[in-house]
Amino acid sequence: MKKLFTLFCLSLFTLSFAQPNTEVFLFDLNTEKGVFELSNFKNISNNEGYDNQPSFLNNHTILYAGTRKGQTDIVKYNTKYDSSIYVNHTEGSEYSPLKIPGEKAASAIRLEKDGKQALYKYNLRNGESELLIEDIIIGYHVWHNEKILISSVLEDSKLALYSTNLEQKKNYKFHSNIGRSLHKIPNTDLVSFINKEDDSVWKIHSVNPTTGDTKAIVATLPKAEDMCWLPNGTILVGHENKLYTFTPNKSVDWVEVATLDTYNITNITRVSVSPDGKKLAVVGELGKTKIIEESSNKPLEPKLENIAWIAGNWKGEAFGGQTEENWSQPSGGSMMATFKLIKDGKISFYEIEIIREIENTLILQLKHFNSELKGWESKDDTVDFPLKEITKNKVVFEGMTFERISDKEMNVYVDMHKKDGTVEVIKFNYLKD
């Protein structure tokens, strides 16, 4: 009976987060030379319902729990292409997705429709899942390494701190009353957690995942527990609509570094920073700014007139040389471009590119030529990029994306397939004459 009651409480505990209409926002972050600067605001979830718990898979990919068809599933978002896909297709709901160290997989909490909750592993390629831990009811977790998991476990309607050794299949309890926020502390073998033993003063503590030794770091802001660590060892906390920092052994008190009033973001519930510290994901509730974001991300018809901003003479640098790309205005149902790469004062290669209207969509096609205009592809072959989506400032083909930064600047992202089967995304930054 006690176990059934515990499961029931945990279901309520988890599902209570589904009530707010939260969004996942992304910023570029600059913390060089002591500054804290946010730019390039974007609503990456842009979805009715609960979107929360972002974590960075790498510097360019974010995992988060996103709502669809009345449940939450794992979403994988690519920052370069501004594109999202759902990873899994289970009947239950998934929460708190995190990369598993050393694997092309993520772990997440699955809440089944019957109330059962357990930690699962998800293959990021095909979404297949397998049970990882079920003997303790995990609400939140963080990986210390491939073998040790630190988690917040529901016990007696509160969260307890546990360490699990997956090789030994043993769980070790370290603390009785903690918060949901668990994070690896940069450049250490420690993990941080929120100690809530004294309800009047919550404190950020460190814990050694193998010995259980804990140490106080700093008291939180009043009732604030949504935090992460910057790569330089500074703590970042979101509280209401503001961001604060504290650097252990340096700071005297919390310092307000940003207010999100400008973006109409309130009630911050998560913050997460990319491994290189250059991107910040924030979860909160959105005001009227949502109207602006939806307008800029609204899909447009696959018509050349909607991508006419690509036309012009563009110059930039890539592959260690200078690039030049000349796009014509739309005419005769197509746009045409010539491309060349100059390296060490010599032509490396040329391209001829076209974007044409075909069967109510667009397709980008190109051919490569060497410095003597000898074709790389055979006579009738082209390299084709079917259209995926057009928005106000972006044209996304399968393998190539054009992004308008301003009337005089754009980025082009190209997938480069390597011999080992991996794909590298090359960015071309262009300025228009």
KALINCOR-V607937 format. One record per pair of residues at least 6 apart in sequence whose ideal C-beta (glycine too) atoms are under 6 Angstrom apart, sorted by the first residue. I is the first residue (numbers start at 0). J is the second residue. D is the distance in whole Angstrom. If there is no record, write none. Layout:
I_J_D + I_J_D
This chain:
6_114_5 + 8_156_5 + 9_116_6 + 9_136_5 + 9_153_5 + 10_114_5 + 13_110_6 + 17_49_4 + 19_284_6 + 21_49_6 + 21_50_6 + 21_51_5 + 21_282_5 + 21_284_6 + 22_42_5 + 22_44_5 + 22_50_6 + 22_285_5 + 23_43_5 + 23_44_4 + 23_50_5 + 23_53_5 + 23_63_5 + 23_282_6 + 24_42_6 + 24_281_5 + 25_41_5 + 25_43_5 + 25_280_6 + 26_37_4 + 26_40_6 + 26_279_5 + 27_38_5 + 27_39_4 + 28_277_6 + 28_278_6 + 28_279_4 + 29_36_4 + 35_256_4 + 37_257_6 + 40_262_5 + 42_292_4 + 43_76_5 + 44_50_4 + 44_65_6 + 45_296_6 + 48_66_3 + 49_66_5 + 50_65_5 + 51_64_5 + 51_282_5 + 52_63_6 + 52_64_5 + 52_95_5 + 52_269_6 + 53_61_5 + 53_63_4 + 53_271_5 + 53_280_4 + 54_62_5 + 54_97_5 + 54_271_6 + 55_61_6 + 55_273_5 + 56_62_5 + 56_98_5 + 58_273_5 + 58_274_6 + 58_275_5 + 59_78_5 + 59_79_5 + 60_77_6 + 61_76_5 + 61_280_6 + 62_75_6 + 62_96_4 + 62_105_6 + 63_74_5 + 64_71_5 + 64_94_5 + 65_74_4 + 70_92_4 + 71_92_4 + 71_93_6 + 72_85_5 + 72_87_5 + 72_93_5 + 73_86_4 + 73_87_5 + 73_93_5 + 73_96_5 + 73_107_6 + 74_83_5 + 74_85_6 + 75_84_5 + 75_86_5 + 76_83_5 + 79_412_5 + 79_424_5 + 80_400_5 + 86_121_6 + 86_126_5 + 87_121_5 + 87_126_4 + 88_126_6 + 91_109_5 + 91_110_6 + 91_111_4 + 92_110_5 + 93_107_4 + 93_109_6 + 94_108_4 + 95_108_5 + 95_139_6 + 96_105_5 + 96_107_4 + 97_106_5 + 98_105_6 + 99_106_5 + 100_142_5 + 100_144_6 + 100_145_5 + 101_145_5 + 103_123_5 + 104_120_5 + 104_122_5 + 104_123_6 + 105_121_5 + 105_123_6 + 106_118_6 + 106_120_6 + 108_118_6 + 109_119_5 + 110_116_5 + 116_136_6 + 117_133_4 + 118_131_5 + 118_132_4 + 118_137_5 + 119_128_5 + 119_130_6 + 120_129_5 + 120_131_5 + 121_128_5 + 135_152_5 + 135_170_5 + 136_153_5 + 137_150_5 + 137_152_6 + 138_151_5 + 138_153_6 + 139_151_4 + 139_179_5 + 139_181_6 + 140_148_6 + 140_150_4 + 141_149_5 + 141_181_4 + 142_148_6 + 143_149_6 + 143_208_4 + 146_165_6 + 146_166_5 + 147_164_6 + 147_208_5 + 148_163_5 + 149_162_6 + 149_181_6 + 149_190_5 + 149_208_6 + 150_161_5 + 151_158_4 + 151_177_6 + 151_179_6 + 152_159_5 + 152_161_5 + 157_176_5 + 158_177_5 + 159_172_6 + 159_175_5 + 160_173_5 + 160_174_4 + 160_177_5 + 160_192_6 + 161_170_5 + 161_172_5 + 162_171_5 + 162_208_5 + 163_170_5 + 173_206_6 + 173_211_4 + 176_195_5 + 176_196_5 + 177_192_5 + 177_193_6 + 178_193_3 + 178_195_6 + 178_224_4 + 180_193_5 + 180_224_5 + 180_226_5 + 181_192_6 + 182_191_5 + 182_227_6 + 182_228_5 + 183_190_6 + 184_191_5 + 185_228_5 + 185_230_6 + 185_232_5 + 189_205_4 + 190_206_5 + 190_208_6 + 191_203_6 + 191_205_6 + 192_204_6 + 193_201_6 + 193_224_5 + 194_202_5 + 194_204_5 + 195_201_5 + 200_218_5 + 201_219_5 + 202_215_5 + 202_218_5 + 203_216_5 + 203_217_5 + 204_213_5 + 204_215_5 + 205_214_5 + 205_216_6 + 206_213_5 + 216_247_6 + 217_245_6 + 220_238_5 + 220_253_6 + 223_236_6 + 223_238_4 + 225_237_5 + 225_267_6 + 225_268_6 + 225_269_6 + 225_270_6 + 226_234_6 + 226_236_5 + 227_235_5 + 227_270_5 + 227_271_5 + 227_272_5 + 229_235_6 + 229_272_6 + 229_276_6 + 230_276_4 + 233_244_5 + 233_246_4 + 234_245_5 + 235_244_6 + 235_270_6 + 236_243_5 + 237_267_3 + 237_270_5 + 240_259_5 + 240_260_6 + 240_265_5 + 241_255_6 + 241_258_5 + 242_256_5 + 242_257_4 + 243_253_4 + 243_255_5 + 244_254_5 + 244_256_5 + 245_253_5 + 262_288_5 + 263_286_3 + 263_287_6 + 263_288_4 + 264_283_4 + 265_283_6 + 265_284_5 + 266_283_5 + 266_284_5 + 267_283_5 + 268_282_5 + 269_282_4 + 270_281_6 + 271_280_4 + 272_279_6 + 295_391_5 + 296_390_5 + 298_388_6 + 299_305_4 + 299_389_4 + 301_360_5 + 301_361_5 + 301_386_6 + 303_329_4 + 305_389_5 + 306_394_5 + 307_329_6 + 308_403_6 + 309_326_5 + 309_401_6 + 310_326_5 + 310_328_5 + 311_431_5 + 312_325_5 + 312_432_4 + 313_324_5 + 313_429_4 + 313_431_6 + 314_323_5 + 315_322_5 + 315_427_5 + 315_428_5 + 315_429_4 + 317_427_5 + 319_342_6 + 320_340_5 + 320_341_5 + 320_342_3 + 321_341_5 + 322_340_5 + 323_339_6 + 324_336_6 + 324_338_5 + 325_336_6 + 325_337_5 + 326_334_6 + 326_336_4 + 327_334_6 + 327_335_5 + 332_355_6 + 332_356_5 + 333_353_5 + 333_355_4 + 334_354_5 + 335_353_5 + 336_352_4 + 338_350_4 + 339_346_6 + 339_349_5 + 340_347_4 + 340_348_6 + 346_370_4 + 348_367_6 + 348_369_6 + 349_368_4 + 350_365_5 + 350_367_6 + 351_366_5 + 352_365_4 + 353_364_5 + 354_361_6 + 354_363_5 + 360_386_5 + 361_386_4 + 362_385_6 + 363_384_4 + 363_396_5 + 364_381_4 + 364_383_5 + 365_382_5 + 366_376_5 + 366_381_6 + 367_375_4 + 368_374_6 + 384_396_4 + 384_397_6 + 384_398_5 + 384_399_5 + 385_397_5 + 386_396_6 + 387_395_4 + 387_397_6 + 388_395_5 + 392_403_4 + 393_402_5 + 394_401_4 + 398_414_4 + 399_413_5 + 400_412_4 + 401_411_6 + 402_410_5 + 403_409_5 + 407_431_5 + 408_430_6 + 409_429_5 + 410_426_6 + 410_428_6 + 411_427_4 + 412_424_5 + 412_426_6 + 413_425_5 + 414_422_5 + 415_423_5 + 415_425_5 + 416_422_6
